[in-house]
Amino acid sequence: MPDILELRAVCRTFSHGIFHTHTTKAVDQVSFSLERGKTFGLVGNSGCGKTTLSRLITRLLPLTSGQILFEGTDIAQFDRKETKHYHRSIQMIFQNPEASLDPSMRLRDSLLESLSLHQIGHTREERMEKILHMLALVGLSEPLLSRYPHQISGGEAQRLVICRALLLEPKILLLDEPTAMLDVSVQASMMHLFKSLQQEFGLTYLYITHDIELLAWISDTIGVMQQGRLVELGSRQQIMEAPVHPYTRALLDSYSHWK
């Protein structure tokens, strides 16, 4: 069985300047695979191409060249039905959960709308049963559903967004700095939640961050990005204990000094 997601020499180039004669390679020949049920951690400083890469994976941006294979099939070859299935199968959790929620909608309606759009469940009662079950798994209670996004905490909003993503029964979660805007006290509980949900549903994670400590705690495999390129790839133990590339060593040294 192939890895659930494979990137082959993925590139994304942006043109700029008055006549678009200058180009920048935001992602340059990046290749790696996501193993089913495991966590791939992607680390690098701001501007290294991590977020651009996540947008390529979710098809928010087109590739300049290269391939992305989902369960062995090139996503560029998907028809409309396959594309819809892919979008359900890979969900993204951003660092700012409030931006992912409609401020004019009660949380209950936001979750019901998501299920309705994807034609999950036949009746409102069936959808509510699914919502309440998932809500409990992410550590929230039913009374919260009557509130609006501005009436809940950042940690509650992130759990709600995770709940909404899981209602679509995804196979992969792309976690783009998912705890960056949360208090340190909340970060730990959120990371434990990710671990428990992965075990519960067999989820595959692509965890994008610049936080070495969180990366080391959650990842099975780590990729290091610098200026659009993947400069080092290895197991968590290999990267954390015996890094080879100077940039990886510099990242670990800076974390060690900060700590």
Secondary structure, DSSP 8 states (H G I E B T S, - for coil): ---SEEEEEEEEEEEESTTS-EEEEEEEEEEEEE-TT-EEEEE--TTSSHHHHHHHHTTSS--SEEEEEETTEEGGG--HHHHHHHHHHEEEE-S-GGGGS-TTS-HHHHHHHHHHHTT--SSHHHHHHHHHHHHHHTT--GGGGGS-GGGS-HHHHHHHHHHHHHHT--SEEEEESTTTTS-HHHHHHHHHHHHHHHHHHT-EEEEEES-HHHHHHH-SEEEEEETTEEEEEEEHHHHHHS--SHHHHHHHHHHHHH-
